[in-house]
Amino acid sequence: MRVATRFFIIAGAAIALAAPSPSDRSYAADADNTPRILSIGGDITEILYDLGQQDKVVAVDTTSLYPPSALKEKKSIGYMRALSAEGALSVNPTLIIASDGAGPPEVVQALKSSGVRYVDIDDKPTAEGVPDKIRHIGNIVGADDAAKTLAAKIEAEFATLESDRKQIKTRKKVLFILGIQGGRATVAGTGTSADSVLQLAGADNAAAGVAGYKPVSDEQLAEFAPEAVVLMRRGESDPHKVKEALKLPGLSQSPAAKTNSVIEMDGLYLLGFGPRAPSAARDLMNAIYAEGGHAAATP
């Protein structure tokens, strides 16, 4: 009897040693081998949903605002540029698909060393970069056919937008303000997603002499002399913010202020460069040239 008992104890211990530890199991796929995707980046989440992969997504970051159901249905790991390795791994992903802007760098490195597959997605804010990104993500998740179809649709929309852009007779000079703090505006210069969307919308960047996103002085604002100002809306529209922009000393006498040409658009929609990028650029174009500077565009 003692021998039998000892045998079962030893056998049980062997099985326990052979079984994966909780940490091992945390990186295992679901029972049917469906990957558990952690999506980091609003554009990436939007693409995954458009490709019909939402059931594989177990968590997202706080920039994943579209579709609205994403943040409601999925766990949130926080802001994509302020990640923690513990928070990301706590959702037990088997695949992390992340924008190359995710951070901080030490956390990204820790995630890449964790044993979970981590894929960086190159976020080029261009008409070519969006379909390339869609095809790349489609290949990662095994949705090549859906990705090819979606990418072709986006390419066709960008081609139509380019055709309409060529019909603009006189391009307007537009200033993109990322935010206003302490009475000082941070503007979007060259090399930014905002600059790219302005170009796609057929406008010239009034802050083309600035590199990146930079706070500028009132004197610089006055020199920009924009014909329209674009503000990024976060959540509900803020009329006070619009009035604040027009009252900045450097803008109060600008052509934009004289014609009350201020445009508010959703931040992710405008700068996300996901599947809705052509529509966002077209909406911006229509808003900029609403007074007839732009020939009628094809819906």
C-alpha positions, 0 to 999 in steps of 0.5 A, spaced: 500 500 500 505 504 501 509 503 495 502 504 491 501 511 495 509 513 493 508 511 486 502 516 485 505 521 489 511 521 484 507 520 478 503 526 480 509 530 482 512 529 475 506 531 471 506 537 475 513 539 473 511 537 466 505 542 466 506 549 464 507 554 469 502 560 470 507 564 466 508 559 461 500 558 460 499 566 460 503 566 453 499 560 450 494 561 445 487 559 446 485 552 446 483 552 439 490 555 437 486 562 436 492 568 437 490 573 443 492 579 440 494 585 443 493 591 439 497 598 440 495 603 436 488 606 434 490 605 426 492 598 428 486 596 432 481 599 426 485 595 421 484 589 425 476 590 426 476 592 418 479 585 417 474 581 421 479 580 426 476 583 432 475 576 436 482 575 436 483 582 439 484 581 447 486 588 449 488 595 446 491 601 448 487 608 449 488 611 442 484 605 439 478 610 439 475 607 433 470 603 432 467 605 439 466 598 441 473 597 441 475 600 448 468 598 451 469 591 449 476 590 450 481 591 456 485 597 456 493 597 457 493 605 457 497 610 453 501 607 447 507 611 449 507 610 456 506 602 456 508 598 462 511 591 461 507 588 466 500 591 464 501 589 457 503 582 459 497 581 464 492 580 458 496 574 456 497 576 449 500 571 444 501 576 439 503 584 440 502 588 434 504 595 435 505 602 432 513 603 431 511 609 435 509 605 442 514 606 448 517 608 452 523 604 448 525 600 455 518 597 455 518 595 448 525 592 449 522 588 455 516 586 451 520 583 445 524 579 450 518 576 453 517 570 449 511 573 446 511 575 438 512 582 437 511 586 431 513 593 429 508 596 424 511 602 420 507 608 420 508 612 414 503 617 414 502 617 406 497 615 401 502 609 399 503 607 407 496 606 409 495 600 404 502 597 405 500 597 413 494 594 411 497 588 407 502 587 412 497 586 418 493 582 414 499 577 412 501 577 420 494 575 422 492 570 416 487 575 413 491 576 406 485 576 402 481 581 406 487 585 406 488 585 399 481 587 398 481 593 403 488 595 401 485 596 393 479 600 396 484 605 400 488 605 394 482 607 389 480 612 394 487 616 394 487 616 387 480 619 386 482 624 392 489 626 388 485 627 381 480 632 385 486 635 388 489 637 381 483 641 380 484 646 386 486 652 382 489 656 388 492 652 394 490 655 401 495 656 406 493 652 412 496 652 420 495 646 424 495 647 431 496 641 435 494 644 442 494 651 446 497 651 453 499 658 457 497 662 451 502 659 446 500 654 440 504 648 438 504 647 431 505 642 426 511 643 421 514 638 416 515 631 417 509 630 421 502 626 420 499 633 420 503 636 415 502 629 410 494 630 411 494 637 409 498 636 403 493 630 401 487 635 402 491 640 397 493 645 402 500 648 403 502 648 410 503 655 413 508 652 418 513 649 413 519 652 416 518 649 422 520 641 423 516 637 427 511 639 432 513 645 436 511 651 440 511 657 437 511 665 439 506 670 437 511 673 432 512 666 428 504 665 428 503 672 425 509 671 420 505 664 418 499 668 416 494 662 415 488 663 411 485 657 415 487 654 422 485 646 423 485 644 430 484 637 433 478 635 437 479 630 442 472 628 445 466 633 444 467 640 441 470 645 445 468 652 442 472 656 447 478 652 444 476 655 437 475 662 440 482 662 444 485 660 437 483 666 434 484 670 439 492 669 440 496 675 438 499 672 433 493 670 429 488 675 431 489 679 425 490 673 420 486 672 414 483 666 418 481 670 423 478 675 419 474 670 415 473 665 421 476 660 418 477 655 423 476 647 422 475 642 428 476 635 426 477 628 430 484 627 432 484 619 430 480 620 424 485 626 421 491 623 423 491 616 425 492 614 417 488 608 418 482 605 413 479 612 414 485 616 411 482 618 404 475 620 407 479 624 413 483 628 407 477 629 403 473 632 409 479 636 410 479 638 403 472 640 403 472 644 409 478 648 407 475 650 400 468 650 402 467 657 400 469 655 392 476 655 392 476 648 390 472 644 384 466 640 386 469 633 388 467 626 387 463 624 393 
